[in-house]
Amino acid sequence: MSLLLETLRRHASARPEQIALSDDHRHITYAELPALVADKAEQLHDSHCRVLGIQADNSADWVLWDLATMAAGVTCVPLPDFFTRQQTAHVIQSAGIDHLVTAQGLEPTGITDAVEFPPETAKITFTSGTTGTPKGVCLSQHGVEQVAQSLLTVIGAQHAADHLSVLPLAILLENVAGVYSTLLAGARCHLYSLPQIGMGNPFQPDFHSLILNMTKHRITSAILVPELLRGLTWTLKQIEMRLPGLRFLAVGGSKVSPALLLQAQALGLPVYEGYGLSECGSVVSLNTPASAAIGSTGKVLPHIRLHCDNAGEIIIDNPALLGYLHGDRQTGAFATGDLGHLDANGFLHISGRRKNLLITSFGRNVSPEWVESALLNQPEIAQAVVYGDAQPWLGALLVPSAPQADLNAVVQRANASLPEYAKVRAFHPIAPLTPEDGMLTGTGRPRREAIANRYRDLIQQEEQQA
C-alpha cells in the first residue's frame, strides 16, 4: 500500500473540509480526493494502460492522474514541457508509453510493445543532464515517498499550509518535494496554470505576476531554482515589497550563491538551500529553519545513508534508483559524480562535479562550479561558464546582467575571493545561454561540451595568446 494514498484516506476522515488541491477552475477537498483518484485509476484499468505519460500544464488534474497511477499500479512518466519534440518522441518510444494525458484528456499513443523495467518501477523521470538525449531514471514508489516523508519530518508540518507549484509538476523536485510532502502534511497545493502565475516561459518569468499570485493566495511555501530566486529578489527590491506570509522557500537544482541567499534573507525571504538528485527521488540534503548554514546544502535527510570517498565523491548507500531505462539495474551504493564533504556539524557542502574538474598546467585541480559561484556572487553577472583545462590560467564566458556592466571590475572583485591558481585571467561577454539553443539543460545547468564547441575558436585564440 502506498504511504501517500493511505495518508490521504486518513486525511479524508480527519480533515474532510480541508482543501487539498486548487487550480484555475476548482478546489478539491480531502474528502473528495480518494474518490476522484479512484475514478481515474478505473479509467487506467479499463484502458489497459501499463505506462502513462503526463504531458500537461500544472493543474489539479495533473496530480489526480499521478495519484491514480499509484492506485492502479501503472508506471508514471512525467513529460517536461521544455523537452523538444524530438526528445518527447524519444521518451514516449523508449519508455513504451501506451497512454498519454494531455489537455484533451487520456489518449492511446498506439504503442503496444511492452518495455521491460526494473521490478517495482513506479515512476520514470527523464533528465537531459548534460547531453541532448533524455535519460530515464527508474524510481520506486517507496523511494520517492521516503523523500517526501523525510522532508515533512525535518521541515515540520507547521510550515505547511499553502504551497504554490512554481516549477512544472513534471520536474521531480516539484512533484515529490512540493506536492507529495504538502499532501502528506494535510495542507493545500496551489496548482495554477504556469502562464497564470507568470511562469509561462520559465526563462523569461513575469515576477510581478508571480508576486501578485503569491500575495493573493497567501502562499506559505514554494520551491525555486537559483535564477528564479535571483529574479524574485531583484523584483521585490525594485518594487519595495515583501512577502510576509512565506514560511519556507526552498531553492535547489544547481549551486546557489551565498551572496544571493543573504540578499534574499535581507528582504525577509525565508530561503533554504538544498541538494538533490533524480536518482535519490529528488532531495538529499536541506537547510531548515531549525538547522541552517549558508554555504552548505544542509543536513542529509534522515532516511539517507551518505558518505564521501577518498577522492571527495559523494556516495549514496541507499538511493531510490532502481536502475536506468534500457540500462543496468542499480545494486549497492550509488556514486553521484558530485564532489563535496560533510563538515563537523553534519552539513553537506558541494564543491562541483567530478567529471567537470579542470586540471591546470600547474597541476592544480579546480572545480569550475566553485569559480562560477564566485563570479555569480556579483550582481552584474547573470551567467558564467569557466574553462581552462591544461592551461596556466582560467577563462570565463560571461553573460552580463546589464549591458553597461564593467566586467573588468566585476571579475577583479570575484578574483579577490579566490586563490591565485583559481583566478580568472581572461573573460569574454557572450549572449544569454538558453535551453532552446542547446546551451543549457531544462533545469538551467550549462551543457559544457556544447558551449565549448560553440566558442571553441574564441577559447583557442585566447589560449594561444597566453
Secondary structure, 3 states (H helix, E strand, C coil): CCHHHHHHHHHHHHCCCCEEEECCCCEEECCCHHHHHHHHHHHHHHCCCCEEEECCCCCHHHHHHHHHHHHHCCEEEECCCCCCHHHHHHHHHHHCCCEEEECCEEEECCCCCCCCCCCCEEEEEEECCCCCCCEEEEEEHHHHHHHHHHHHHHHCHHHCCEEECCCCCCCHHHHHHHHHHHHHCCCEEECCCCHHHCCCCCCCCCHHHHHHHHHHCCCCEEEECHHHHHHHHHHHHHHCCCCCCCCEEEECCCCCCHHHHHHHHHCCCCEEEEEEEHHHCEEEEECECCECCCCCCCEECCCCCEEECCCCEEEECCCCEEEECCCCECCCCEEEEEEEEECCCCEEEEEEEHHHCEECCCCCEECHHHHHHHHHCCCCEEEEEEECCCCCCEEEEEEECCCCCCHHHHHHHHHCCCCHHHCEEEEEECCCCCCCCCCECCCCCECHHHHHHHCHHHHHHHHHHC
